[in-house]
Amino acid sequence: MTTGEVVTSPAPTAAIPADDAAHLLVVDDDRRIRVLLSRFLLAEGYRVTTAESAAEARAKLGSLTFDLLILDVMMPSETGFDLAQSIRTTSSVPILMLTARDETENRIKGLEIGADDYLAKPFEPRELSLRIANILRRARAESATPMETVRFGQFVFHLERGELRDGDEIVHLTDREREMLRLLAEHPGETVARQALTGNGGASSERAVDVQINRLRRKVERDPANPLIVQTVRGVGYRLVIAA
């Protein structure tokens, strides 16, 4: 799916989705993109509703239930960022942002607003499909049983107690390390923006986050210079890679 050119190959013929298939809302002011995305996602087995504006999306959100929203950022009158921010005041429905710009500022803004992921145009159908599946899987897992512990490498972190163990040994954490590890562990495998890890959002604090992350890595990584557990997402933040 390449937009500008949304689809690089013909969309497959869509079958009728199952009644319990995930219901997606696609919001984009470009009719051609809405049609192509709708055809592709129907063929992937999803139920799909479309809207051409934030106002139309709100009307449909008021009468229908959705499992995931796909919002284009650059829409007239009200942007996808504006719509996502408004939705987040009342709903935790997963949101995937589509943006024509692959700029750090926009990626961070989307994550800060509460979007679950973003995808820069142009993109391929397989990548869109994988991102949607990953978001829906995480959402189902989170709505099932709240996690008490998260395991990564040989370590286990107890979220409520803020306790990190290496086998039977308790690993000493500073308050800031504990706070950051808890935030990363609450969103395993997801990117957490550097600014979200600062606590107060200051530029100097963002630099301090990098220092604290390096100290944390010395406690959990075999090779802190080549981290496998606390990974850097360049230009955005960090993510915690946990055991399957």
C-alpha positions in Angstrom: 0.0 0.0 0.0 1.7 3.1 -1.1 -0.2 6.3 -0.5 0.4 8.8 -2.5 0.0 5.5 -4.3 -2.0 3.5 -1.6 -1.8 0.1 -3.2 1.1 -1.3 -5.2 -0.8 -4.4 -6.3 -4.5 -5.1 -7.0 -6.5 -5.6 -3.8 -7.8 -9.2 -3.4 -11.5 -9.9 -3.6 -13.0 -9.4 -0.2 -14.9 -12.2 1.5 -17.8 -11.5 3.8 -16.1 -11.0 7.3 -17.3 -13.0 10.2 -19.7 -11.4 12.7 -17.1 -11.5 15.4 -14.3 -10.0 13.2 -12.6 -6.9 14.5 -14.4 -3.7 13.4 -12.1 -1.0 12.0 -12.9 2.7 11.4 -10.8 4.2 8.6 -10.8 8.1 8.6 -9.3 9.8 5.6 -10.4 12.8 3.5 -9.2 11.1 0.3 -12.0 9.0 -1.1 -9.6 6.9 -3.2 -7.6 6.0 -0.2 -10.7 5.1 1.8 -11.9 2.8 -0.9 -8.6 1.0 -1.4 -8.0 0.6 2.4 -11.5 -0.6 2.8 -11.1 -3.3 0.1 -7.8 -4.5 1.4 -8.9 -4.7 5.0 -12.2 -6.5 4.1 -10.0 -9.0 2.2 -8.0 -9.4 5.4 -11.1 -10.5 7.2 -12.0 -7.3 9.1 -15.3 -5.5 9.2 -14.7 -1.9 8.0 -16.5 1.4 8.3 -15.1 4.6 6.7 -15.4 8.3 7.4 -14.2 11.3 5.4 -13.8 13.7 8.3 -13.4 14.0 12.0 -17.0 15.1 12.3 -18.3 12.0 10.4 -16.0 9.8 12.5 -17.5 11.2 15.7 -21.0 10.5 14.5 -20.1 6.9 13.8 -18.2 6.5 17.1 -21.4 7.6 18.8 -23.5 4.8 17.3 -21.1 2.0 16.6 -18.4 0.1 18.5 -14.9 -0.2 17.0 -11.9 -2.4 17.8 -9.4 0.0 16.2 -9.3 3.4 14.5 -7.1 4.2 11.6 -6.7 8.0 11.4 -5.1 10.1 8.7 -3.1 12.9 10.2 -3.4 15.6 7.5 -7.1 16.3 7.2 -8.7 19.7 6.6 -10.6 21.5 9.4 -9.6 19.0 12.1 -6.5 16.9 11.9 -6.1 13.3 12.9 -4.0 14.5 15.9 -6.9 16.7 17.0 -9.4 13.8 16.7 -7.2 11.3 18.5 -6.6 13.8 21.4 -10.4 14.3 21.7 -11.1 10.6 21.6 -8.5 9.9 24.3 -10.4 12.0 26.8 -13.2 9.4 26.8 -12.0 6.2 25.2 -9.0 3.9 25.2 -9.9 2.4 21.8 -6.6 1.5 19.9 -5.5 4.1 17.4 -3.2 3.8 14.4 -2.1 7.1 12.8 -1.3 7.4 9.1 1.0 10.3 8.2 2.5 11.5 5.0 5.5 12.7 7.0 8.0 10.5 8.6 9.2 13.2 10.9 10.4 12.7 14.5 8.2 15.5 15.8 5.0 14.0 14.4 5.8 10.5 15.6 6.4 11.8 19.1 3.3 13.9 19.0 1.1 10.9 18.1 2.6 8.8 20.9 2.1 11.6 23.4 -1.5 12.0 22.4 -2.1 8.3 23.1 -1.9 6.7 19.6 -0.9 3.1 19.8 1.2 3.1 16.6 1.9 5.2 13.5 2.6 4.3 9.9 4.2 6.7 7.4 3.0 6.9 3.8 3.9 5.3 1.5 3.5 1.9 3.1 3.0 -1.7 1.9 -0.1 -3.8 2.6 1.8 -6.4 4.6 3.2 -3.8 7.0 -0.3 -2.3 7.6 -1.7 -5.8 8.2 1.0 -6.7 10.7 0.7 -3.5 12.6 -3.1 -3.8 12.9 -2.8 -7.5 14.1 -0.1 -6.5 16.7 -2.2 -3.7 18.1 -5.3 -5.8 18.3 -3.4 -8.7 20.0 -2.0 -6.3 22.6 -5.4 -4.8 23.2 -7.0 -8.2 23.8 -4.2 -9.2 26.1 -4.5 -6.0 28.1 -8.3 -6.4 28.5 -7.9 -10.0 29.7 -5.9 -10.2 33.0 -3.8 -7.3 34.2 -0.1 -8.2 34.3 1.5 -8.5 37.8 5.0 -9.4 36.5 7.0 -9.0 33.3 9.9 -11.3 32.4 12.8 -10.2 30.3 16.0 -12.2 29.9 16.7 -13.7 33.3 14.9 -10.9 35.1 11.4 -10.6 36.5 9.9 -7.2 37.3 6.9 -7.0 39.7 4.9 -3.9 38.5 3.0 -3.1 41.7 6.0 -3.5 44.0 8.5 -2.1 41.6 10.8 -5.0 42.5 13.3 -6.4 40.0 14.7 -9.9 40.6 17.5 -11.8 39.0 16.5 -15.3 40.1 16.3 -15.1 43.9 18.4 -11.9 44.0 16.8 -8.5 44.3 18.4 -6.0 41.9 18.7 -2.5 43.5 16.9 0.2 41.5 16.9 3.9 42.1 13.5 5.6 42.2 13.9 7.0 38.7 15.1 3.7 37.3 12.1 2.0 38.9 9.7 4.6 37.6 11.0 4.3 34.0 11.1 0.5 34.1 7.5 0.4 35.3 6.4 2.6 32.4 8.3 0.5 29.9 7.0 -2.8 31.5 3.4 -1.5 31.4 3.7 -1.3 27.6 5.9 -4.3 26.7 7.2 -4.3 23.1 5.7 -0.8 22.5 7.7 2.4 22.0 7.5 4.7 24.9 8.4 8.3 23.9 11.5 9.8 25.6 9.4 12.7 26.7 6.9 10.4 28.4 9.8 9.0 30.5 10.9 12.4 31.8 8.2 13.0 34.3 8.0 16.7 33.6 8.7 16.9 29.8 11.7 19.3 30.0 14.4 19.1 27.3 17.1 18.8 30.0 15.1 15.9 31.5 15.0 14.2 28.1 18.8 14.1 28.2 18.7 12.9 31.8 16.4 10.0 30.6 19.2 8.8 28.3 21.6 8.8 31.2 19.2 6.9 33.4 18.5 4.4 30.7 22.2 3.7 30.3 22.5 3.1 34.0 19.5 0.7 33.9 21.0 -1.2 31.0 24.1 -1.8 33.1 21.9 -3.8 35.5 19.9 -5.8 33.0 21.9 -6.2 29.8 24.7 -8.6 29.1 26.3 -6.0 26.8 25.0 -2.5 27.7 26.6 -1.1 24.5 24.5 -3.5 22.4 21.2 -3.7 24.3 18.7 -6.5 23.6 16.2 -5.8 26.4 15.9 -2.0 26.7 16.1 -1.0 23.0 16.4 2.5 21.5 13.8 3.6 18.9 15.9 6.2 17.2 14.4 9.7 17.4 11.4 8.6 19.5 12.2 6.8 22.7 12.7 3.3 24.1 11.0 -0.1 24.2 11.2 -3.1 26.6 11.6 -6.4 24.8 10.1 -9.2 26.9 10.0 -13.0 26.8 7.2 -14.5 24.7 
